[in-house]
């Protein structure tokens, strides 16, 4: 065995060793160290529950990651809806309609209040869209 392997190094490998996730080489290294240091092996085997409890913390991390994934998915869906409504509210004032009394008329010319409301809603939606884009931007880690 290499003389550079210390108790600390082997201690870092123990969670993988006791949860049977270690490679064959790692298992051989740990078992060889146990053969040379039986006192450390006794301490490690009596402390298995604590070591495996630390491995269980990775499942907590997986749950946190899943919550972040679900939240991001929800925000992406919301961003798509906001984009759709923003486009609609932006272009709706440029539409025209036909009536028997006046013929074909642009909404912009015939109903300025509706146009103002649609353009105001468009401004709010575009602002919300921009803010969501900023929030969903990947952070430098």
N, C-alpha and C positions, 0 to 999 in steps of 0.2 A: 504494500500500500504506500501511497505517496505520503511523505512526512508532513506535507503542508495542509492536510485535512485536519481541521480542528473540530472541537465539540460544537462550536457555533455553526460551522458549515453543515455538519451532519444534522444539527438541530433544525436548520432551515429546510432540510430534505425530509424530515420526519413526517410532516402532514401528508405528503405525497406517498411516502413509504407505507404508512399505516392505513391510508385509504385505498391502497393497491392501485394507485395511478402512476407510480414511478416506473421508469424504464427498467429493463433487466440490469443494465450497468449500474444504475443508481441503487437498485436493491442490493446488488453485490457489494457496492461500496459501503452502504450502511451496515450490512451484515458483517463485513470484514472489520469495520470500525467497532461494532458490538463485540466481536470476538477478541479484539485487543483491549477493549475498555468495558468489562462486564458491569461495572458500577454505573456507567452512563446508560447502558442498555436497561438495567433495572429501573433507573430513574425515568427513562423514556417510556418504558412499558407501563409504569404506574401512572404516568401522566398522559396516556393515550386519549382519554376523554376530552381533556382540555385542548389537545392538539387537533383532534377531529372536530371539536367545536369551532375552531378557527376556520377549518375548511367549510363548515356550514355557513360561515359568514359570506362565502362567495355566492350562495344561493340568495342571500339578502341583496347582494349587489346585482344579481340577475333580475330580481324583482324591481329594483330601482331603475335598472336599464329598461325594463319592459314598460314601466310607468312613463318614463321619458319618451319612449318610442310611441306609446299611445297618445300622449299629449302632443307630440310633434305631428303625428298623423292627423289628429283633430284640427290643429292649427293650419296644416296644409289644406285640409278640406275647406275650412272657413275662408282661407285666403282665396281659394278658387271661386267660391260663391261670391265673395266681395268683388273680385275681379269681374265676374259676369255681370253683376248688377251695376258696377261702375261703368262698364262699357255700354250697357243698355241706357242708363241715365244720361250718358254723354251724347249718344246718338239719337235718342228719342225725340228731342226738340227739332231735329232736322227731318223728321218724317212729315208726310202729308196725308191728308184724308179727303174723302169726297163726300159732299153733302148735296142734297137736291137744291137747297136754297142758294148756296154760294159756289157750288162746283168744287173743283179741286183746290185745296188750300193747304199751305204749309202750316204746321202747328206753331212754328216760330212767329208767323205773322198774325195768326188769328187768336192765339191764346197766350199772351205774354206771362200771365201768372203761372200757368202750368209749366211753361218753359223755365221760369225762375226757380220754381220748386224742384224741377228735375235737375237743373244745373247745380243747385245748392246741394241736393242729395249726391250728385256725382262728385262734387268737391269733397264732401265728407267721406264718401266711399273710397275715393282715390287716396285720401289721407290715411284712412284705415288700412288700405292695401299696402301703402308705402311703409307704414309702421310695422305691419306683420312681416313684410319682407326683411326689414331690419332685424326683427326679433328672431326670424328663422335662419338668419345668416350663420354659417358655421363659425364657431369661435376658435381663435388660435389657442391651441392647447399646448 
